[in-house]
Amino acid sequence: MQEFTGALSARQQREFELASSIVTILSAAYPGYAWSACVDARQGIIKIVEPTFMDSTIPFVIHLHEVLYSEKVLRSKLAKVGGEILERFFLPRETVSKSRLESKILALPKDIRGNAKFDGHCVPNWIGK
């Protein structure tokens, strides 16, 4: 077992930098949400969650080979992914105030564990308002 020295390897540093860039891009595209990203180069994936309403054990996964061609491709994919995540939870894509967002998140239907449902079988009462 390797002892943790506190220093990041070159791979870990690149993963951290890419994850930070992803959070910055998502935050610029969809402000007001608490985006989180984890890059795992060994598995070739990016995991994205918005922990305010998503279960962190079920992230949205993007394969690295889909987005590492250019920053333009990455930005385009993240815009689609961020919007899709928000749509799955019936949340607005536009900038919303913190209080309005909190009220919408609290209104989301929950499963038995208290996680927001996003399967489309239950539509919150504020849809269309």
ZIDABEL-V199531 format. One record per residue. N is the residue number from 0. D_LAST is the distance of its C-alpha to the last C-alpha in Angstrom with 1 decimal. Layout:
N_D_LAST ; N_D_LAST
This chain:
0_55.5 ; 1_54.7 ; 2_54.5 ; 3_51.6 ; 4_52.9 ; 5_49.7 ; 6_50.2 ; 7_47.9 ; 8_49.5 ; 9_48.9 ; 10_46.5 ; 11_44.5 ; 12_44.4 ; 13_43.1 ; 14_40.4 ; 15_39.4 ; 16_39.2 ; 17_37.1 ; 18_34.7 ; 19_34.4 ; 20_33.8 ; 21_31.1 ; 22_29.3 ; 23_29.8 ; 24_28.4 ; 25_25.3 ; 26_24.7 ; 27_25.2 ; 28_22.9 ; 29_20.1 ; 30_20.8 ; 31_19.7 ; 32_20.4 ; 33_23.7 ; 34_25.2 ; 35_28.5 ; 36_30.9 ; 37_34.3 ; 38_36.8 ; 39_39.5 ; 40_42.0 ; 41_44.3 ; 42_41.7 ; 43_40.3 ; 44_36.7 ; 45_33.9 ; 46_31.6 ; 47_28.1 ; 48_25.9 ; 49_23.2 ; 50_24.7 ; 51_21.9 ; 52_20.2 ; 53_22.8 ; 54_26.1 ; 55_28.7 ; 56_31.1 ; 57_28.8 ; 58_28.4 ; 59_27.3 ; 60_30.8 ; 61_32.0 ; 62_35.6 ; 63_37.5 ; 64_39.3 ; 65_36.1 ; 66_35.4 ; 67_38.8 ; 68_39.9 ; 69_38.5 ; 70_36.0 ; 71_34.2 ; 72_33.8 ; 73_32.7 ; 74_30.0 ; 75_28.8 ; 76_28.7 ; 77_27.0 ; 78_24.2 ; 79_23.6 ; 80_24.0 ; 81_21.7 ; 82_18.9 ; 83_19.7 ; 84_19.8 ; 85_16.3 ; 86_15.0 ; 87_17.0 ; 88_15.3 ; 89_11.7 ; 90_11.8 ; 91_11.2 ; 92_14.5 ; 93_14.4 ; 94_16.0 ; 95_14.2 ; 96_15.9 ; 97_17.7 ; 98_16.3 ; 99_12.6 ; 100_13.9 ; 101_16.0 ; 102_13.4 ; 103_11.3 ; 104_14.8 ; 105_15.9 ; 106_13.2 ; 107_14.4 ; 108_16.7 ; 109_20.3 ; 110_23.6 ; 111_26.8 ; 112_27.6 ; 113_24.4 ; 114_23.2 ; 115_19.7 ; 116_19.5 ; 117_18.7 ; 118_20.4 ; 119_17.5 ; 120_18.8 ; 121_16.2 ; 122_12.4 ; 123_10.6 ; 124_8.5 ; 125_5.5 ; 126_5.6 ; 127_3.8 ; 128_0.0
